[in-house]
Amino acid sequence: MAHLGKWFGFGRDDRFDAGVRAYESGDFQAAADEFRLAAHSRADLALRHRAKSYLAGALGRLGKAALAQNDQTAALDHLSEAVVLRPRYADLHMALAMVHEALGEYGKRNEEVEAALRINPKYGVAILYQASMMMMSGDHANGLARAVQAVAMDRRLETAVFREAIALADSGDWETAALKLRQVRPEGQDDPDFLSMRGDRMMAESRFQDAAECYRNALELSPGYADLHLRYSQALLELDQVENAVEELNQATTLNPDYAEAHAVLGVALRRSGKEQEALESFRRALDIDPDQVIASMEIRRRR
């Protein structure tokens, strides 16, 4: 694909580039400040959309850090804004659930856990949290069964901490077992923001197989987010997995019918599949949504 780096935002906006550097260095407040400015810049719609996505990621990290420091007010502010920007990220809803629990807002906690599981019914961390709540409420047997179900769905959860929780439950120490379940995290990287940004960087470095793996792992955590399907499709196209790319792009446009960039890249994939008329329709749809969409504009001009 031509102009790949520009499709991912790098090199088009100084604020965006500064935000990426700050995020990768761990300065999430600086990253949020830069992405906020890039999201309101005069750059094209695709870059502004990506800047908002990265802003949500930075806010999520700030919120989780504040939660760890028991600063519930800051955590609630950061995570609430992040969820507005990215309502389909299950991990953000789970972080909000923990904030609401710390504030004693158990109804809101339950709503956020349920929201996370609607987005991703196989989200193991959310299932374990639900199992923990069941155990704490006295529903021990069903809570234990739910915990075992979580591990059956995601074997990465079968860690030493999980086994310790099960041993505590077997000994009858249900309260400690429930608390221990909340400490279980999948082995390996479980931050979709980190994974997606790492994938973006690998795409810019032409490490397409590694990028595809990052996006695939991020999608396991946040399957309902259109932008991740788009990014994964772009890696698949670079690997000549065109049919798989079309599937991912159809997912993206189903999740967000007004996602101009996804329609444009779908047009590229359809063209490579020999479906010229369908490709043209996708390019036109992209331009209907965003008249300045660079990929669609370029492809339409090529056909004149």
N, C-alpha and C positions, 0 to 999 in steps of 0.2 A: 504494500500500500504506500502511496505517495504521501508525503507530508505527515507521517505518522506522529512525530513529536508534537506538531502543532495541534493535531486532533486531541491530544491529551492535555493541551493547555500550556505546555512548557514553551517558553520563549516568546509568548505573545503579550504578556502582561507582567510588569516588574513586581507588582503586588502579589500576584499569584505565585510567581517563582519564589519570592521571599517567604510566603506562607508555607510552601513545600519545604524549603530549607529549615524553617523554624520547627515545623512539625517533626521532621526527621531528626532534628537535634534534641527533641523533647521539650522545647519551649512552646507549650500549647497555647498559652495566653497570647504570645506574639503571633503565633500562627492564626489564632482566631481573629486577631486585629487585622492582619493582612488579608485574610480570606474575606472578611466582612467588607473591606474596601474594594477588593477585586470583584465581589459579587454585585457591587453597585457601580462598577466601572463602565466605560463606554465600549468595552470589548464586545465581541459577538455573544449571542445568547448561549451557545454551547459552553463557552468559557465561564460565563456567569453562573450557569447551572452547575458546573463542576466546582466552582469556588464555593457555592452554597453547600454542596455535598461535603467538601473538605471542612468547611466551617462547622458543620454539624459534627463531624468527626472530632475536631479539636474541642468543641464544647462538651462532647461526650467524655473525652479524656479529662477535661477540667472537672466535670461533674463527678466522675468516679474518684478522682483524687480528693476532691472536697469531701466526698462521702467517707473515704478512708480516714480523713482527718476529723471526722465528726462535725464538720461544718455543714449542717443540713440545709441551711438557708441558701448558701452558695451552690450546693449540689442541686437543690431543687430548681434554682434559677437557670443554671447551665443546662441541666438535662431537659427541663421543660422546653427551652428554646430549641435544643437539638431535636427533640421529638416532633416539634412543629415542622422543622426543615426536612426531617427524614422519618415520617410516621411509620414506615414499613421496616424499621430496623428493630428486630426483636431484642437485641442486647440493650438498647437504650430503654426500652420498656422495663426490662428486668432491673436495670440500675435504678429507674424511678420507683419500682416496687420496693426496693431496699430503702430508699429515702423515705417513702411513705410509712414503712414499718417503723423506722427509727423515730418518726414523728408521731407514732401512735395512730396513724390514719389507716386502719386495717382494711376498710372497705376499698379505699383507693389502691392500697397494695394489691388486693385481690384482683381488681380491675386491670392493673398493669400486668400481672402475671398471666391473666387470661388473654390480654391483648398480645403478649409475646407468643403465646401458644397458638393463637389464631393465625398469626403471621407464619410461624414455623412449628407445626404440631410435633416435630421430632427434635425440638430444641432441648437437649439433655439437661442443661443447667436449669432451665425453667421447670422441667419435669421434676428434678430433684428438689427444687425449692418448694414446689407444690407438695411433694412427698413429705418434706420437712414440716410444712404447715399442717398436713393431715396428722402426722405423728404428734405434734404439739397440741392438737385439739383432742387427742385421745383416740383417734381412728388409726390405731397402731398397725393392724394387719394390712389395711388398704394402703397406708402410707409406705409400708415396707414393699408391698407388691408394686407400687408405683415407682419406687426407687429402682427395683430390679428391672422394671420395664425400661427405664431411662438408659440403663447400661446395655440392655438388649438392642436398643436403637442406636447407641453410640458407644462402641467398645472402648473408645479413648477415655471414657469416664471410669473405667474399671481400674482405678488407681489405688495406691496404698491407703489414701485417705478414705476412699469409698469402702474398702474392705474393713477399715477400722470402724467406720460407722455401722456397717452390718454386724460386726462382732459386738458392738455396744448394744445394738437392738436385740441380738440373740441373748444377751445377758440380762435383758430387761431394763436397761438404762435408756429409755426411749428419748428423754429430753436431751441428753448429751449426744445421742445418735442423730437426732434431728438437727442439732446445731452443727454437728460434724458434716452432715450432708451438704450444708451451705458452703463448705470450704472446698468441695470437690470441683475441679476444673479439668477440662480435657487435657491430656498430655499433648504438648506442642502449642503452637500459637493459636489463641482463641479470640483474637481481636479483629473483627472484620475491617475496621478502619485501617489498621496497620497492614493487613493483608492486601487490601485493595490499593493502598498507596504504594506498597512495595511492588505490586503487580504493575502499576502505572510506570514506576521507575524502570522496571525490567523491560517493559514495552519500549520505552525510549532508548534503552540500551540494546534493543533487538534480541533480547533473551526471551523468545516467545513461548517456549515450552515451560520455562519457569514461571512466566507471567500467567499462563493458562492455569497452572497448578494453584497459584495464589488466588486467582479469581474463583476457581472451583471450590477451594477451601472456604473462602469468604461467603460464597453462596450457600454452603452447607449451614452457615450460621445465620444468614439473612437472605433466604430464598425469594422474599417478596419485594426486593428492591430492584427497580428497572435498570438503574445505572450499572449495577454489577453484571446483569445479563448482557448489557451492551458491551462493557469492557471485555467480558469473557468472549463474546462473539468476535471482537476485533483480534484477540489473540488467536482464536480458532481460524480466522481467515488467513492470518499470517502463516499458520501451519497447514493451509490448504484443506482444512476440514470444513468445507463450505456448507454441507447439509446440516452439520451440527451448529454452525454459526447461524444459519437461517432459523433453526429451532430456538436458539437463545434470543434472537432478535424478535421473533414472534412473541416470545414471553415478555420481552421489554415493552413492546408496543401494546400488548394486552394489559399489562400492569399500568402503563401510562400512555393512553392513546394520543396525547398531545406532545409526545417526546420527539421533537423534530430530528435530533441527531440519530436516534434509533431508526426512524423511518429512512433517513438518508443512507445509513450503513446497510440497512436491509436492502435498499436499492442496489448497493454495490454487490452484496452477496447474491441477489437474484440475477444480476447481470452476469456474474461469474458462473451461475448455473444455467445460463443460456435463456433465461426468461426475461427477454428484453422489455416486453410490454408491461409486465408486472413491475419490473425495475423502474420503468418510467413513471408508473403510477405512484410508487413509493417516493421517488424524488419530488414529484409534484406535491404529494401530501406533506413532505417535509417543508417545502417552500410555502405552502398554504399556512403552515404554523409559524414559520420563521422565514420571511423573505430574504434574509441575509445568510441563511444556512450555507456554509462554504462548500461542503461536500456535494450537496444537491445542486447548487449553482454551477459548480465545476462540471458535474456529470451532464447536466442539461445542455450546457454550452458545447460539450463534446459531441452531442448528437445533432447539432445544427450544421 
